[in-house]
């Protein structure tokens, strides 16, 4: 009379490999019952025992087809694997390997463990690059607004954007060429729409104020831009404040 053997896994997962195509993946909490004339080549498969799969070494066929992928927060991935494969996230088995989730709660490692006769793959969409491009576009818009904010100068607030910088450069060049006498004052349009008369010396000081304001805003843009480009994962990327650091 045939004798029944029972294999039960308390945690982790093990592979039972019998003759021919008789292969069985047992995960945590799963059992397999077989009659004695089944011959299992897996020496760990001792009948009528309970197994802690996490403490056992997987068989060669099992390990050969296992793949592991590092996933970042914001990544969307899909799994292609045989129906009897096992999906693990950070080493913990999950119920179904066929979901297509987006990683939202922290970076993780996803592994799919299957058999040598099955195709196993993890496909990851690069959401990080797309998010970086989105933030860089938003940064340009924020910079355009910040570039048009006021800079306090000796005779009142002035613009310090690229147009103001080009204008003050052209005016000082005209003084240098003698097109405008250094004894002649120049009327400068202020931030509030008024006009203020500046001496040549005051125009030189104004040029320094406009340049420092322009450079401070441009430097902050470059700093944020660098942070976006160097962000290693979605968590770091989403922590970047586009409104921070502006003078």
HUTAUR-V616321 format. One record per residue. N is the residue number from 0. SS is DSSP state (helix for helix, strand for strand, loop for the rest). PSI is psi in whole degrees, -180 to 180 (* if undefined). OMEGA is omega in degrees with one decimal (999 if undefined). Layout:
BEGIN
n: (N/N)
ss: (SS/SS)
psi: (PSI/PSI)
omega: (OMEGA/OMEGA)
END
This chain:
BEGIN
n: (0/1/2/3/4/5/6/7/8/9/10/11/12/13/14/15/16/17/18/19/20/21/22/23/24/25/26/27/28/29/30/31/32/33/34/35/36/37/38/39/40/41/42/43/44/45/46/47/48/49/50/51/52/53/54/55/56/57/58/59/60/61/62/63/64/65/66/67/68/69/70/71/72/73/74/75/76/77/78/79/80/81/82/83/84/85/86/87/88/89/90/91/92/93/94/95/96/97/98/99/100/101/102/103/104/105/106/107/108/109/110/111/112/113/114/115/116/117/118/119/120/121/122/123/124/125/126/127/128/129/130/131/132/133/134/135/136/137/138/139/140/141/142/143/144/145/146/147/148/149/150/151/152/153/154/155/156/157/158/159/160/161/162/163/164/165/166/167/168/169/170/171/172/173/174/175/176/177/178/179/180/181/182/183/184/185/186/187/188/189/190/191/192/193/194/195/196/197/198/199/200/201/202/203/204/205/206/207/208/209/210/211/212/213/214/215/216/217/218/219/220/221/222/223/224/225/226/227/228/229/230/231/232/233/234/235/236/237/238/239/240/241/242/243/244/245/246)
ss: (loop/loop/loop/strand/strand/strand/strand/strand/strand/strand/strand/loop/strand/strand/strand/strand/strand/loop/loop/loop/loop/loop/strand/strand/strand/strand/strand/loop/loop/loop/strand/strand/strand/strand/strand/loop/loop/loop/loop/loop/loop/loop/loop/loop/loop/loop/loop/loop/strand/strand/strand/strand/helix/helix/helix/loop/loop/loop/loop/helix/helix/helix/helix/helix/loop/loop/strand/strand/strand/strand/strand/loop/loop/loop/loop/strand/strand/strand/strand/strand/loop/loop/loop/loop/loop/strand/strand/strand/strand/loop/loop/strand/strand/loop/loop/loop/loop/loop/loop/loop/loop/strand/loop/loop/loop/loop/loop/strand/strand/strand/strand/strand/strand/loop/loop/loop/loop/loop/loop/loop/strand/strand/strand/strand/strand/loop/helix/helix/helix/helix/helix/helix/helix/helix/helix/helix/helix/helix/helix/helix/helix/helix/helix/helix/helix/helix/helix/loop/loop/strand/strand/strand/strand/loop/loop/strand/strand/strand/strand/loop/loop/helix/helix/helix/helix/helix/helix/helix/helix/helix/helix/helix/helix/helix/helix/helix/helix/loop/loop/loop/loop/loop/loop/loop/loop/strand/strand/strand/strand/loop/loop/loop/loop/loop/strand/strand/strand/strand/loop/helix/helix/helix/helix/helix/helix/helix/helix/helix/helix/helix/helix/helix/helix/helix/helix/helix/helix/helix/helix/helix/helix/helix/helix/helix/helix/helix/helix/helix/helix/helix/loop/loop/loop/helix/helix/helix/helix/helix/loop/loop/loop/loop/loop/loop/loop/loop/loop)
psi: (137/144/137/134/146/129/129/134/123/-31/162/-149/147/162/127/124/117/-161/148/-126/11/92/139/129/123/124/-180/129/1/152/158/131/137/156/163/-22/-1/128/116/127/-13/109/-19/-16/74/124/151/31/161/135/135/96/-27/-19/4/154/129/156/165/-45/-36/-51/-33/-39/2/136/152/136/134/128/139/158/131/-15/141/134/158/154/134/116/159/155/-24/20/169/135/131/135/119/39/-3/127/138/164/-46/134/9/8/163/73/164/133/119/-17/30/146/150/167/125/130/140/125/122/-150/164/-23/1/144/127/132/154/120/127/130/139/77/-21/-45/-41/-40/-37/-45/-39/-45/-35/-38/-43/-36/-41/-38/-41/-42/-40/-38/-46/-33/-23/13/165/150/127/126/-178/-40/14/179/142/163/148/33/-177/-36/-44/-40/-43/-38/-48/-33/-42/-39/-45/-33/-37/-39/-44/-35/-14/4/-31/129/142/-14/-2/133/163/136/121/135/124/172/-35/5/-8/172/133/131/126/137/172/-44/-40/-32/-36/-42/-40/-40/-41/-40/-45/-43/-44/-39/-43/-46/-40/-42/-41/-40/-40/-38/-46/-36/-46/-40/-42/-40/-40/-48/-30/-4/126/-19/173/-32/-47/-38/-45/-13/-9/127/112/-16/0/148/-3/140/*)
omega: (-178.1/178.6/179.9/174.0/178.6/175.0/-178.6/-178.7/179.4/176.8/-177.9/-179.9/176.5/178.1/172.8/-177.1/-179.9/-179.7/177.2/-176.6/-177.5/177.3/-176.2/174.5/176.5/176.7/-177.9/178.3/-177.9/179.9/174.0/178.5/-178.3/176.5/-171.1/-178.4/166.6/-179.9/180.0/-178.1/179.7/-174.2/179.9/-173.4/179.5/-176.3/174.2/176.7/175.9/-172.7/166.9/-172.9/-178.5/-178.3/-176.5/176.6/-179.4/179.9/-177.0/-179.0/179.3/-174.8/-176.6/-175.2/179.7/176.2/-178.8/180.0/174.5/179.7/179.2/174.1/-179.0/176.7/170.8/-175.6/175.7/-176.4/171.5/-176.1/175.1/-175.2/-179.5/174.9/179.8/177.2/178.1/174.5/-173.7/176.2/-178.7/-178.8/176.4/-168.5/-173.7/176.7/-172.6/175.4/177.7/-174.6/169.4/-178.5/-176.1/-170.7/178.8/179.2/-177.2/175.1/180.0/177.8/172.6/-179.6/-178.1/-178.2/-177.5/-176.7/-178.5/175.7/-178.1/178.0/172.5/179.7/-176.0/174.3/-174.4/179.5/-177.2/-179.6/179.6/179.9/177.1/179.6/178.6/-178.7/178.0/176.3/177.6/179.1/178.2/178.6/178.3/179.9/179.5/177.8/-177.7/-179.2/-179.0/175.1/-172.4/170.9/-179.3/178.5/-173.6/-175.7/178.8/-179.1/-179.9/170.4/174.3/178.5/-176.4/179.2/179.0/179.4/179.0/-178.7/-178.5/177.0/179.7/-179.8/179.4/175.9/177.5/173.9/-176.7/179.7/-176.7/177.2/173.8/179.9/178.9/176.3/-178.6/178.3/-179.8/179.8/-175.8/178.2/-175.8/-176.1/-177.8/178.8/177.8/178.3/-178.8/179.7/-178.8/170.9/178.6/179.4/178.7/176.9/178.1/177.3/179.1/178.9/178.2/178.9/-178.9/-179.0/-178.7/177.6/178.6/-177.9/-179.9/179.5/179.2/178.5/180.0/176.2/-179.3/178.7/178.3/178.6/178.8/178.9/179.0/-176.4/-176.0/-179.2/-175.0/-179.1/-175.9/178.9/178.7/-177.9/-177.6/178.4/-178.3/-179.6/-178.0/-177.2/-174.9/169.5/-178.1/-179.2/999)
END
